[in-house]
């Protein structure tokens, strides 16, 4: 008993020595500058406070206003809030030392468990862990409220004015150090994201440069040959050269159109929407595609002639051109490409079907990502890897969805769905003119 009493007196003398506390806090403040993350800074701060104040446990409760909760950081010792992750910010009706300190921005110092139970009807978890005295100090920075610095003591004790003043100052210094660490983490994350974005940009520019160079070379070469009056060409050769120029010009126009659409979507400008008669618009694009690929076969199937969606005609046209262009690329020349128009629940659905090599199950989700090129893609098939990404963004901007699936018997199916136009008399509405 005497030994325990002596230890208690010795600790009381140490804690009552403001100079000793000040030196400890100065050392702790200096150590915070070495922290590489907010969590590490919280652990250093709590450990230093436990040592200087003679506490048994502690933690930092970081307030996150977006979710209206505290996030636990730097937990040291046994007592903790209900979970070791985010826990709700208790409403004013349920008073706790932590919540009151944060809301009033005034420190809460309780000398014993008896005092805590007297002041708070809901006992904090620190009481359940067998703690006696507690300290809850609001943490503020020049940017506003940060959170609460919480300590717990296993014995009854009183707090001197010097201890209170030093710990309140240290709590705010810790808040500033933690905020700096968070800003450093955020800056480092942004730098990493920028590095990834720059790498993607470089890859994208390389792909686009290659894709633009090919049609431009073909167009320039054929135009140069045709413009030479000294060369004699039969009608078939001349016609093939003109068709080459036309096909490559259309390919070039498609690449540029996709890039322009991506730029418009990135600018945040939303599309104008109006009722569109789906089958009529699909027939227009399919007829255009048949003329362009006169050696390919296309089949159209529709469950109804009167499916009206709320959409943008130009967007649908571009999506269909991308879907059909991909089908032509991958489908065998002797296999027909199918197009289905249907309706399910509150959506109008269009599906393009081909008998190409199909899509691996683990690639279905990735093919709509920007710049994605399948590892199994045949080397002779060109593409930048933005067409399907454009389709996803266009349909998404219209409130619809896109997806792909494996076709039974081999091949692929590409779908998009748009919300139906529900206004009475929709069946009488004619499609708008193509953009």
C-alpha positions, 0 to 999 in steps of 0.5 A: 500500500505504501509503495502504491501511495508513493508511486501516486505521489511521485506521478502527481509531483511529475504532472504538477511540474509545468516545466516537465510537461512543457518539455514533453509537449515540445518534444511531441510537437517536434516529432509530429513534423516527421509524420508521413500520414495523418494516422501516423501523426495521430498515433505520435500525438496520442502516445506523447500525450499519454506519456506526458499526462500519465493517461492510460489510453487515448485517441483522436476523433476526426470529424468528417462533415460530409458523412456527419461522423467521427473517424477514429485515429491513433487509438492507443490503450484499451478504451475506444468508441463502439467500433474501430472505424467511423461511428455516428456523431451522436445527436444533441439529445444523447450527451457524451463528453466527446460530442459536447466538447466538439459542439461547444468547442470547450474542453471537458475534464472529468475527475472520476467515473462518479463525476462522469455518470453524474454529468452524462446519462449515457456513460461513455465506453471509457467507463465500460473499460474501467477508466476513471478520469477523462479529458476531451479537448476540441481540436481547431485549425485556422480552417475550422473545427477538426475533431476532439482529442480524447484521453482516459485515466485509470485513476481518480485525479484532478487537473491543474490549470497548467495541465489544462492550458498546455493540453488545450494548446497541444490539441490545437497544435496536433490538429494543425499537424494532422491537417498538414499531413492530410493535405500532404496525403491529398497532394501526393494522391493528386500527383499520382493521379496526374501521373497516371492521367499523363501516362494515359494521355501519352498512350492516347495520343500515340494511338490517335496519331497512329489511327489518324496517320493511316487514313490520311496516308491512304487518302493522300496516296490515292489522291496523288495517284488519281491526280497524275495525268500521265498515268492511265487507269482503267475504270475499275482501278479508278473506282477502287481508288475513289472508294478507298478515299471515301472509306478512309475519309469516313473512318477519319470522320468517325474518329474525329466525331468520337473525339469531339463528343468526348470533349463535349461530354467532358465540358459538362454540357448535357444533351437536349432530349425529345421523343424519338421513334426508335425503329424509324431511326434504326432503319435510317442508320442501317440503310446508311450502313448497308450503302457503306458496306455493300458487301455485308449482310444486315438483318433487322428484327423489331418487336414493335413499330411504335417504341418511342424513347426520350432521347437525342437523335444524334446521340443514338445515331453515333452509338449505332454507328459505333456498334455497327462499325465494330460488328463489321470489323469483327464479324466474318464477311459471310455472316449476317449482322443482326439488329434487334429493336424491342421493349422491356418494362420502361425501356426501349432496347436496341441490340447489335449481334455478330458472329465474331470471336466474341468477348471473354467473360472477364473482359465484358465489364472492361470493354466500355472503358476508355482506351481499352484494347482486348489482349486477344484482339487480332493485330490487323483490326484497328481502333483507338479504344474510345468508341465503346467508351463514347457509347457508354457516355452518350447513353448515360447522358440520356439516362440509359445504360449499355452492356455487352454479352456473349451470343449463344452459338458464338459471337457478341451482343451489344445493347443499349437501353433508353427510357420510354417516352410515356406521354399519351399519343407517343405513337403518333410522334415522328422521329426528328431529322438526322443531325 
